[in-house]
Structure formats: C-alpha cells, structure tokens
Amino acid sequence: MHLHDLTIKKFNQGLVNKEFTALEMVQQLYKFIEKEDKKINSYLSLDKEAAYLQAEAADLAIAKGKGVGPLTGVPLAIKDNILIADQPATAASKMLENYTATYDATVIRKLRNEGAVFLGKTNMDEFAMGSSTENSAFGNTKNPHDPKLVPGGSSGGSAAAVAAHLAVASLGSDTGGSIRQPADFCQVVALKPTYGAVSRYGLIAMASSLDQIGPITKNVEDAATLFQAISGHDEKDATSSEVIYGDELSNHKIEKLKKMVIGLPKEYFDKGVDKEIIKKVKKVVKDLESLGIKFKEISLPHTKYAISCYYIIMPAEVSANLARFDGIRYSPLEGVKAKNLADLYLKNRSKGFGKEVKRRIMLGTFVLSSGYYDAYYAKAQKVRSLIKQDFDQAFKDVDVILTPVSPTKPFKFKEKTKDPLSMYMTDVLTVPANLAGLPALSMPPGFQLIGQHWREADILNIGHYYEHVQNSG
Amino acid sequence: MAAPINKNTLKQLAELARLKLTTKESDEQLKDLKKILKYFEELQEVDTEGVEPMNGGTLLKNIFRDDSINLEQKAQSVDDTGRIIESFPETDKGCLKVPKIL
C-alpha cells in the first residue's frame, strides 16, 4: 500500500487482511521520513528503536490471534509538548533542549494501551506560542504544499507531518487555534475537543483554562477514532470530565443530520476575512444546503473583542505556568555560571526562553500586576463570560455553527514576525471556541464547525457527511 | 486610557518575571507592548456591569475526597519521583542541590 493512501482505517484493514505487518509499515515510513523530512523539518526527534518494539508487539499480538483494535500498530506523530517516557520533550525551547520525559502523558498511555506506535516528536512554536511555527528554537517547519509558506502553528510540525504523509495521524494541542489553524494551512483535518474532554496530564502547560489536546488526521473518520481513544476522565487532571462518548461519534444517522440547523455568525464573514476564503466557505454552505441541511444567520456580537480578551487571559496564565522553568529542575542549560540562586534563575530564563515567550511572560506579568489587574485581567474575564453567553444564546436556535478557520491564506516566512499584533490577529476566528470551551472541527477547504459542549458527535457527523459527499461526487 | 507602560515599569516587570533583557530587547518589548496594550483599550467600551467573571474553562465544581492513601498510585508516584530526582543536575540525599540563596 502506498503511504499517501494510508488512513487509520485503511491501515487497520491492511493489518487485518495481512497485506502488510505493522513493522513493515513503520520501516517504510522511517525511510520516507529520512528522505522527505529534510525538505519540511516536521520532526524534532525520532525514536526508531521504541517504535520498532511497539510495532513488533502489535504484530505479535495479531499473530497470537488477539483482536486487532482500530489503533493497533498505527504510526503516529506527537507534538513535542506531550510527554512520552524516555523521549525528549523540548516544547521547541532551548530551556528544555536536554530534557528527557520521565513518564507518559495520559493520552500517550491510552494510545499505548491501544497498541499505537509513536514515530517521533514534532516541531512547534516554542511552548506552543505562535501561529506559524516560526517561534521554534530549532528551525522552521515548511508547508508541504509550498515550502515558501508557513505551515501555521503552533502545531505546525504535527499538521505538516500528516499532510506530507510522514505519519498516519498526529496529536497537537490547541490553546487558541493551534491545531485547527495549522491543519487548515496544511489542508488536513483537526478536532479541538470540548474543554475537559481530554486529560492534559503530561502536556506541558501553556494556558490551563484554554489548553486541549486533539487529533490531526487525513479525514474526519480518523479524527473521531483518535478522539474516542484519548478522551475520558482522568483523576490526574482536575478539569477532566466524567462524560463518556459512545459510538455516536462515528455512527452517522443521515435523517438526524438533515434535521439539524447550522448557524452562520455574520461577524465571522466580516471584511477582515480574505474574500477567496469566504467564497470557498459559502460554497460549502451551498453544498450542505443542497443535501437538505438548514442554515440560519446568527450574531455573536462580542466576537470582535475575542483577540483582546484572549491575549490578556492567555499570557496571564503563561506567566504563571512558565514560572516553573528555572533551568534547574527539568534539565540544566549548558554554560551558565551564577553566583547565587537568584542570579541562576535570571541567567537561565534569559538564555532559555525565546523572544515571543519573553513577550508573553512580560505581558502576563503586567496584566496581573496590582494597579492594572482590574483594567485588564478582571475585565477580560468578564468579557470572556459575554463571549460564552453569545454562544449559549446562539445554541438556543441552532445545533452547530459554521465559520471559516483562518482569516488569511498561508503566509510567507517573516511576513508577520515583525509585528506581533498582526500575527495575533490570525487567531481571530479560532480563539472564541477556546474561550467558551467548545469543541471545533477544522477541515478542508477551510471551514470550521463549532459544536455545543460535549457534542463532538454533531460536528464530526456533519463533517464526515460533507467529506463523504465530496469524495463520492 | 494612556499606555501605562514605560521603561521603568518594564524594568520592574522583568525583575518580577526573573528575566534580564538586553537594551535592544527592552526597546523592542516596550514598543510592542505599548502597541498591544493600546489595542486592548477596545475592551473598555464593553459594558460588563453585573457580569460575573469566567475564571476557568469549565463549570466543574471543586470536590473533596477523603485523605486516604491509594497504594497503587503511591507505588507509581514513588517510581516517578525516583526518576525525576535522577534527572536533577545535582542531588544530595534525594534533594535537589542548588547554589546558595544569599
């Protein structure tokens, strides 16, 4: 089977029908990675030995007649801020350049139990801060569709690896759009789950009231499979929920779909969004309409404040979460000499963190400082309530909301690095779902389906239906 | 609301955040932060009278469990602790060794 044709489902069928072994496919993938990843730099590290052992274990289980699960032997790429025991986890920062993870993140433990194989760790913006992967301390990742363009970010490596067929699927993390926007730029599928659906134990925290881990895949069905496997309550993440997702995630009832009403928020089709993108999304609306799905124009009036709200709350949490990086506990920085502990902190943090990370720590420290707290942080928390209330109100009339993912097409390297605010603006259509804790599915040709809390099934089913009709039409 | 950040506040913030910025870094940061804070002023036009702040990403309530020992978890956590200590640059009797504080 050609690597370009591989999805999670086809991999599974191939294994069951004994067309190949897991080990053969993993070996073939590493050969392909060695040849192709020089061009796009999607991986930061590979652990072939561990992957071969995992693949052999999957093949052995199959030979012994044990059941083949949907993820048995499936080769995955993992964002470098998610811990895999005994592998590096740098979060693309010099601060963690020499760090080796001591335990598995809960999502990794779950996937390991399902027999999945981890090919390696993928590039990202440093500590997941950025929208182009240009903030990695270890070089840019290139967009596989055009190497002059960014792959998006912060999970740029995870999206590029899937788009370039260097993994069957991958995991990323999404704080303000960090899996949906790169998936959009690389033309693959991504699901940001409901806040609390997936455990973050073992994810290097960025902004804890917003972070979620989610899948990046070649199609919607694979996203549902991977999400099903990683979701679920975990006592090691106090925000994780008891909600159990059933087979509804991939069990589509077309009659039920046709009764749904999809909302189109006028603020997301504003003049700030690229005209070609709006045209493509409107074509999607038309296609879905012709299948009998109803649409309704709605308003989410506080959308225009989402960027300000997000870029106050997120850095505030960043400044607290990144206080733990002192250059001592996780791994030492080389060549730093200090006269006392305070001096060591200062030198390590100044040397270890990159420009954008420093900017966000400073911004977060500022909005939390006494005298400015009420004007910025407290105000932003109230506006966050209003943004969530907009969605609550809208979901009284509609089941799902459809919008573009990104206001711009993939841009060139260095195009937005000089002006941080222009880079922040690229998140304008993705941050509201994080602020409100809602699930959102991003898929080609550039649209996003936002669902109600715990209703991943709705957006996955509509997405799958759209994809199915496109492929068969 | 005038941009409330200047060279002095920037210096103080860097100290609080344990960051030492070079002159070039300071100048750049000051320019960027002023611009970003200026943009945030739009929030002042939103009427938030009587609106409850949203503190976290979830409406889950805090629950308390009995303070009892889970033996399975304890075994795992002793194992993890051992590996974390092994990864310290310098240790003394299972503690992390750092330079003198004063």
Interface residues (C-beta under 8 A of the other chain):
Chain A: Y99 T100 T102 Y103 Y195 G196 S208 S209 L210 A238 T239 S241 H302 K304 Y305 I307 S308 C309 Y311 I312 S319 D326 I328 R329 Y330 S331 P332 A338 K339 N340 L341 A342 D343 L344 Y345 L346 K347 R349 S350 F353 K355 K358 R359 I361 M362 L363 T365 F366 S369 Y372 A375 Y376 A378 K379 A380 Q381 K382 V383 R384 S385 L386 K388 P420 L421 Y424 N434 L435 G437
Chain B: M1 P4 I5 T9 L10 L13 A14 L16 A17 R18 L19 K20 L21 E25 E28 Q29 D32 L33 K35 I36 L37 Y39 F40 E42 L43 Q44 V46 T48 V51 E52 P53 M54 N55 G56 G57 T58 L60 D80 R83 I84 E86 S87 F88 P89 L96 V98 P99 K100 I101 L102
